[in-house]
Amino acid sequence: MGQSDSPTGVPPVEQLVTRSGDLKSELVAFAQSPRFARRLEALLDEAADRLGSLDETTAIHAIDYFALQHRLADGSTVVERFVSRRRPPLPEDERAMLLGWRDVIEGIFEVWQRDRGAVVLHNLLDDLVYRTHSTMGRRALGKLRKGMFVAARVVPVHPATDDWLVSGNLAVYPSGAGPELAQAAVQALTADPQLLLRNPDLLRRAREMEAEARADFIGLFGTDLLVLEPRQAQERLREYHRHRQEKIRTELDGEASEQTQGNGPSLDELSSLPQDLRDAETLAVIYDESEGLCYYADFGHLDALFADPALARDRTRLARLREYLDDDSVSPMVIRRLVQRHPGGADAVFRALLRKPAFTWERDGEALLRRRKKSHYAREPLPSITLVGDRLAELLRTESPSTS
């Protein structure tokens, strides 16, 4: 690849896009080579429908995911293997380009405008804008018009640029599909709140809203942790959400306050608990500073155990604590809360659980949590409030033509 007059020494974007088409073809061929056949076949089987059928779009998506994101047995990705083994070795800027493709954005985008050979796409999920190219040339994006929508995967053209590249297929939708796609965007955000991390402004605003909501919880109940029977917990949650709704309405002007009436989930929906929590004997409702509003079944049994370590003779309580330690859905925060509430009992409880007479929480507790809760330390805690961008909010308020 030729040199550029750019201060970064990286070739022009148009040249990078052209070269990326050749390299992507090489990478896909490498991913489909016999060395990965068994792993790729398993991934394609997972992507197939219940009858074993696999359409072309789904197959392309699965292969693209396999090449860029799937973790092999040693923890590496196919693209990393390709970059390290390709002969002749790639120049440094091309190595950086390919490794940058691991940063995949899957989004639902609105077409904002055409920009020479690229299109400017606004992602409804993270509320960010992506100037996007195609390795298939300008004609591949020629059918896109302002106001249309696309579901797509995009990757950086190169880490030194702000441009993006379509990776895989584009699914194109007319402008009228906006409200329906907005619902899909909300479902995606609910399933993966980590998308908030891409937009520092949305994340900051969500944290500010979370802090205010938590302060209201503490102001109402005098604490950020309640240990209750499930029925009582639902009553308290209903009281809290009614308090929040009334506060928000008093802060709005008359017309805006009226518009909030009947909009959004009801108090019953807001205070409802999943069946497994309703079946528990006790329930902790915690509004944590970092992790937001969360619920934990049978917290009361463990709270009593830490308050009186002699209860460790009851093996069912120790078994429940072991489940808390081993369950990836249980945050380390909950274990710390038990210790903070009853610091004098922690050493005795964990000695009985782990059968380690020398265990002390002060010396060994954090290391224990890091071993048992690795995934929690690998990601940043997110607020339990998911904030959406203005355009997504506007589309959610728009009635879909199919329901009018």
C-alpha positions in Angstrom: 0.0 0.0 0.0 1.4 3.4 -1.0 2.4 6.1 1.5 0.3 9.1 2.3 0.9 12.8 3.0 -1.3 12.4 6.0 0.3 13.4 9.3 -0.4 9.9 10.7 1.3 8.2 7.7 -1.9 6.3 7.0 -3.1 6.2 3.3 -6.3 8.1 2.3 -9.6 6.5 3.4 -10.6 5.8 -0.2 -7.4 3.8 -0.7 -7.9 2.0 2.6 -11.4 1.0 1.6 -10.2 -0.4 -1.7 -7.5 -2.4 -0.1 -9.8 -3.6 2.6 -12.0 -5.4 0.0 -9.0 -7.6 -1.0 -8.0 -8.3 2.5 -11.5 -9.1 3.6 -11.8 -11.7 0.8 -8.5 -13.2 2.0 -9.7 -13.3 5.6 -13.0 -14.9 4.8 -11.2 -17.6 2.7 -8.9 -18.2 5.7 -11.9 -18.5 8.1 -13.5 -21.1 5.7 -10.3 -23.1 5.4 -10.2 -26.7 6.6 -8.3 -25.7 9.8 -11.5 -24.0 11.1 -14.1 -26.2 9.4 -15.4 -28.0 12.5 -15.7 -24.8 14.5 -17.4 -22.8 11.7 -19.8 -25.7 10.9 -20.9 -25.7 14.6 -21.5 -22.0 14.5 -23.5 -22.2 11.3 -25.6 -25.0 12.8 -26.4 -22.7 15.7 -27.4 -20.0 13.3 -29.8 -22.2 11.3 -33.5 -22.3 12.1 -35.2 -25.2 13.9 -35.5 -27.1 10.5 -31.8 -26.7 9.9 -32.3 -24.1 7.1 -29.8 -21.3 6.7 -30.5 -18.4 4.3 -27.7 -16.5 2.6 -27.9 -13.4 4.8 -27.8 -15.4 8.0 -24.8 -17.4 6.7 -22.9 -14.3 5.8 -23.6 -12.8 9.2 -22.4 -16.0 11.0 -19.2 -16.2 8.9 -18.5 -12.5 9.5 -19.0 -13.0 13.2 -16.7 -16.1 13.2 -13.9 -14.3 11.4 -13.9 -11.1 13.6 -15.3 -11.9 17.0 -15.6 -15.6 17.8 -13.1 -16.8 20.4 -11.1 -19.9 19.5 -9.9 -22.4 22.1 -6.8 -20.3 22.9 -8.8 -17.1 23.3 -7.7 -15.6 20.0 -9.9 -14.7 17.0 -9.6 -15.8 13.4 -8.6 -12.4 12.3 -5.8 -12.3 14.8 -4.6 -15.7 13.5 -4.8 -14.4 10.0 -2.7 -11.3 10.7 0.0 -13.3 12.5 0.3 -16.1 9.9 -0.3 -14.3 6.7 2.6 -14.6 4.2 4.1 -12.4 3.1 3.5 -10.4 6.4 1.2 -7.4 6.1 2.5 -3.9 6.3 1.9 -2.3 9.7 -1.0 -0.1 8.6 -2.8 -3.1 7.1 -2.2 -5.1 10.3 -3.7 -2.2 12.3 -6.6 -2.0 9.9 -7.5 -5.7 10.1 -7.1 -5.9 13.9 -9.3 -2.8 14.2 -12.1 -4.8 12.6 -12.6 -6.6 15.9 -14.5 -3.5 17.0 -17.8 -4.5 15.5 -20.9 -2.2 15.8 -24.2 -4.0 15.2 -26.8 -1.4 14.9 -30.1 -0.1 13.4 -29.2 3.0 11.5 -31.1 5.8 9.9 -29.7 7.2 6.7 -28.9 10.9 7.2 -27.3 11.8 4.0 -25.0 10.7 1.1 -21.5 12.0 1.3 -19.6 11.4 -1.9 -18.9 7.7 -2.0 -20.1 7.1 1.6 -23.3 7.4 3.6 -23.8 9.1 6.9 -25.7 6.7 9.2 -27.2 7.5 12.6 -27.3 4.5 15.0 -30.5 4.4 17.0 -28.9 2.2 19.6 -26.0 4.4 20.7 -27.1 7.7 19.2 -23.8 8.2 17.4 -23.1 8.9 13.7 -21.0 6.8 11.4 -19.7 7.9 8.0 -19.8 4.5 6.3 -18.2 3.0 3.1 -18.6 -0.3 1.3 -15.9 -2.5 -0.1 -18.3 -3.2 -3.0 -17.9 0.4 -4.1 -20.4 3.3 -4.4 -23.0 1.3 -6.2 -23.5 -0.9 -3.2 -24.7 2.1 -1.2 -26.4 3.8 -4.2 -29.9 2.5 -3.2 -29.8 4.2 0.1 -31.8 7.5 0.5 -32.2 10.0 3.3 -34.8 8.7 5.8 -34.4 5.0 5.0 -33.1 2.6 7.6 -30.5 -0.2 7.6 -29.6 -3.0 10.0 -25.9 -3.6 9.6 -22.6 -4.5 11.1 -19.9 -1.9 10.7 -16.2 -1.8 11.6 -13.6 0.9 11.6 -11.9 1.5 8.3 -8.7 2.0 10.2 -8.1 3.0 13.9 -6.5 6.3 12.7 -9.6 7.4 10.9 -13.2 8.2 11.9 -14.7 6.3 8.9 -16.5 3.0 9.0 -17.0 0.0 6.7 -19.9 -2.3 6.1 -19.1 -5.8 7.3 -21.4 -8.4 5.8 -24.8 -7.7 4.4 -27.0 -4.6 4.7 -30.7 -5.1 5.4 -32.5 -2.1 4.0 -35.9 -0.8 5.2 -38.1 2.1 4.0 -38.6 5.2 6.0 -42.0 4.1 7.2 -40.4 1.2 9.1 -38.9 3.6 11.7 -41.4 3.0 14.6 -41.2 -0.8 14.2 -37.4 -0.7 14.1 -37.4 1.6 17.1 -39.0 -1.2 19.1 -36.4 -3.6 18.0 -33.7 -1.1 19.0 -35.1 -0.9 22.5 -35.1 -4.7 22.8 -31.5 -4.7 21.7 -30.6 -2.1 24.3 -32.4 -3.9 27.0 -30.6 -7.2 26.1 -27.2 -5.5 25.9 -26.9 -2.3 28.0 -23.1 -2.3 27.3 -24.0 -0.4 24.1 -24.3 2.7 26.4 -20.5 2.6 26.8 -20.0 3.8 23.3 -21.7 7.1 24.0 -20.2 8.9 27.0 -22.9 11.6 27.0 -25.7 9.1 27.2 -23.8 7.1 29.9 -23.2 10.3 31.9 -26.9 11.4 31.7 -28.0 7.8 32.7 -25.7 7.9 35.7 -27.1 11.3 36.7 -30.7 10.0 36.4 -29.7 6.9 38.4 -28.2 9.0 41.2 -31.3 11.0 41.5 -33.6 7.9 41.4 -31.4 6.3 44.1 -31.5 9.4 46.3 -35.3 9.3 46.0 -35.3 5.6 47.1 -33.1 6.4 50.1 -35.2 9.5 50.9 -38.4 7.4 50.9 -37.1 4.4 52.9 -34.1 5.7 54.8 -31.7 3.1 53.3 -30.6 1.7 49.9 -31.2 -1.9 51.0 -34.5 -3.5 52.0 -34.9 -7.2 53.1 -38.5 -8.2 52.8 -40.9 -10.9 51.9 -41.7 -10.8 48.1 -45.2 -9.4 48.7 -43.9 -6.7 50.9 -41.1 -5.9 48.3 -43.7 -5.4 45.6 -45.7 -3.1 47.8 -42.6 -1.0 48.6 -41.6 -0.9 44.9 -45.1 0.3 44.0 -44.8 3.0 46.6 -41.4 4.0 45.3 -42.5 4.2 41.6 -45.6 6.1 42.5 -43.4 8.6 44.4 -41.1 8.9 41.4 -44.0 9.4 38.9 -45.6 12.1 41.1 -42.3 13.9 41.5 -41.6 13.9 37.8 -45.1 15.3 37.0 -44.7 18.1 39.5 -41.4 19.1 37.7 -43.1 19.3 34.3 -45.4 22.0 33.0 -49.1 21.4 32.7 -49.2 20.2 29.1 -46.1 17.9 29.5 -47.5 16.6 32.7 -50.7 15.6 31.0 -48.8 13.9 28.2 -47.1 11.6 30.8 -50.4 10.4 32.1 -51.0 6.9 30.7 -47.7 6.8 28.9 -45.1 4.2 29.9 -45.5 1.1 32.1 -48.1 1.0 34.8 -47.3 0.8 38.5 -48.2 -2.8 38.5 -45.7 -3.5 35.7 -43.0 -1.4 37.4 -43.4 -3.2 40.7 -43.8 -6.7 39.3 -41.2 -9.4 40.1 -40.2 -12.5 38.1 -41.8 -15.7 39.4 -38.6 -17.1 40.8 -38.3 -14.0 43.1 -41.9 -14.2 44.1 -41.4 -17.8 45.2 -38.5 -16.9 47.5 -38.9 -16.6 51.3 -37.0 -13.3 51.5 -35.8 -10.8 49.0 -33.2 -8.0 49.0 -34.1 -4.9 47.1 -30.9 -3.0 46.7 -30.4 0.4 45.0 -26.7 0.3 44.7 -24.6 3.3 43.8 -22.8 1.6 40.9 -25.2 -1.2 39.8 -28.6 0.4 40.2 -31.8 -1.2 41.3 -31.5 -5.0 41.7 -33.1 -7.9 43.5 -31.6 -11.0 45.2 -33.6 -14.0 46.5 -33.0 -15.6 49.9 -30.8 -12.7 51.0 -32.4 -12.8 54.4 -31.2 -16.3 55.1 -27.6 -15.2 54.3 -28.0 -12.0 56.3 -28.9 -14.1 59.3 -26.0 -16.4 58.7 -23.5 -13.5 58.7 -25.2 -12.1 61.8 -24.8 -15.4 63.6 -22.1 -17.7 62.1 -23.2 -20.5 64.4 -26.0 -21.0 61.8 -23.2 -22.4 59.5 -24.2 -25.7 61.0 -27.2 -25.5 58.7 -25.7 -26.8 55.5 -28.5 -25.3 53.4 -27.4 -21.8 54.3 -23.9 -22.6 53.3 -25.1 -24.1 50.1 -27.0 -21.0 49.3 -23.9 -18.8 49.9 -22.0 -21.1 47.6 -24.6 -20.6 45.0 -24.2 -16.8 45.4 -20.5 -17.2 44.9 -20.8 -19.5 41.8 -23.7 -17.9 40.1 -22.4 -15.4 37.5 -25.6 -13.4 37.7 -24.9 -12.5 41.3 -22.7 -9.4 41.6 -19.7 -9.3 43.9 -21.4 -6.2 45.4 -24.0 -8.5 47.1 -21.3 -10.5 48.9 -19.6 -7.3 50.0 -23.0 -6.0 51.3 -23.3 -9.1 53.5 -19.8 -8.6 54.9 -20.4 -4.8 55.4 -23.6 -5.5 57.4 -22.0 -8.0 59.6 -18.2 -7.7 59.5 -17.6 -9.7 62.7 -19.1 -12.8 61.2 -17.5 -12.9 57.8 -14.3 -14.8 58.7 -16.2 -17.6 60.5 -18.7 -18.0 57.7 -16.1 -18.2 54.9 -13.9 -20.5 57.0 -16.9 -22.9 57.3 -17.9 -22.6 53.6 -14.4 -23.0 52.2 -13.0 -25.3 54.9 -10.0 -23.0 55.3 -9.4 -22.3 59.0 -6.9 -19.5 58.2 -9.2 -17.5 55.8 -9.7 -13.9 56.7 -11.9 -11.6 54.7 -9.7 -8.6 55.0 -6.7 -10.5 53.5 -8.4 -13.0 51.2 -11.9 -11.7 50.5 -11.3 -9.7 47.4 -9.1 -12.4 45.8 -11.9 -14.9 46.4 -14.4 -12.6 44.6 -12.0 -12.1 41.7 -11.6 -15.8 41.2 -15.3 -16.6 41.4 -16.6 -13.5 39.6 -14.1 -12.9 36.8 -16.7 -11.7 34.3 -17.9 -8.9 36.7 -14.4 -7.5 36.9 -14.0 -7.6 33.2 -16.8 -5.1 32.5 -17.7 -1.7 33.8 -20.9 -1.6 35.9 -23.7 0.1 34.1 -26.7 2.1 35.5 -30.0 0.1 35.6 -31.6 3.1 33.8 -31.2 2.8 30.0 -31.3 6.2 28.3 -32.2 6.4 24.6 -31.3 9.2 22.2 -33.7 11.9 21.1 -34.4 10.4 17.6 -35.1 6.9 19.0 -37.5 8.5 21.6 -39.2 10.4 18.8 -39.7 7.2 16.8 -41.0 5.3 19.8 -43.7 8.0 20.2 -44.7 7.6 16.5 -47.5 5.1 15.8 -46.4 2.4 13.3 -48.5 2.4 10.1 -49.2 -1.3 10.6 -51.0 -0.6 13.9 -52.9 2.6 12.8 
